[in-house]
Amino acid sequence: MRFTPETPFDNIESAQQFVKLLVEAIEESRRDVDADIARAENDSSERKKQALQLVSKNLAKLSRYMISSRRILKNLRTLRHLLLEERQVDKHLQITDDHREFKGWS
């Protein structure tokens, strides 16, 4: 029986795609914030600059977490493929063994 996903997050591949898009959005936000920090250097607003630096630091942390999540999802996908392949091999071996037993009875 084949599994049909009902939502975009029902399988590892769609979760990987979501995380990939999220990383891209985070990186784009980081570039925007870095540009704002550069502009704040010219202004005399030290408080705004500090707030932007905090935002940049938190975006960097979030980016690292998302990259780590991508690796975990990739590992899970690899393990799933290994397990499914192993099950297919086991099933094939069982069919072959069953066939041998049947031939032995005749």
N, C-alpha and C positions, 0 to 999 in steps of 0.2 A: 504494500500500500504506500503510495507516494504522499508525502506531506505537502500541503498547499498553505503557504503563509497567509494569514488573515490581516496582519498589520505589517507596516514596514520594518518592524523590529522582531519578527518571528524567526529570523534565521541569522546566522553569523555574518553572512555576506552583506546583508542590508545594514546590520549594525556597523560593520567595517566601513561601508560607504558613508553612513551618517557621521562616524567619528572622523573620517577623512575630511568631509565638508566642514565639520566643526573646527578642526585644526586649521584649515584654510581661512575660515572666518576669524579665528583668534589671531592668526598671523597678520591678516589685513588690519585688524584693530590695533595690534601692536605697532604697525607701521604708522597708522594715523596718530596714535598717542605719542610716538617718538617725534613725529613732526610737530605736534602740539607742544612737546617739551622744548624743542628747538626754538619755537616761537616764544615760549614763555621765558627763555633765556634773555631775550631782548626786552621783555617787559620787566617791570619792577615787582611783579606779583610773586613773591617767594612762596607764599602759601599755595597758590595755584600750581606752581612748578612741583612742589613737594607732593601734592595730591596726584598729579599726573605721573610722577615717578613711582608712587605707590600703585597706581593702576597698572603701569607698565610691569612692575615686579609681579603683581598678581596674575597678569596675563601670561607672563613667562612661566610661572608656576603651573597655571592651568594648561598651557601648551605641553609642558613636560608630562603632566598626568595623562593627557590625551594621547600623546605619543606612546606612553607606556601601555595605555589601554589598547592601542592598535596592535602592539606586540602581543599582548595577551590574547586578543581576538584571533590573531594570526596563528598563535600556538594552539588555540582551541580548534580552529579550523583544520590544522594539520593533524591533530589528534583524532578528530572526527573522521577524517579521510583514512587514517591508519586503522581505526576501529572498524569502519564500514568495510574496508578492503579485507580486513582479517575475517569479518563475519562472512563475506562472500566466499573467501577461500575455505572457511570451515564448512559452509553450506555445500560447496562443491565437493569437498572431501566426503561429507556425509552421503551425498548422492552417489558418489563413486563407490563408497563402502557398501551402501544399500544395494547397489547394482551387483557388486561382487557376491554379496550374500545371496541374492536372488539367483544368480547364475550357479552358485554352488548347490542349490537345492535341486536343480534339474539333472 
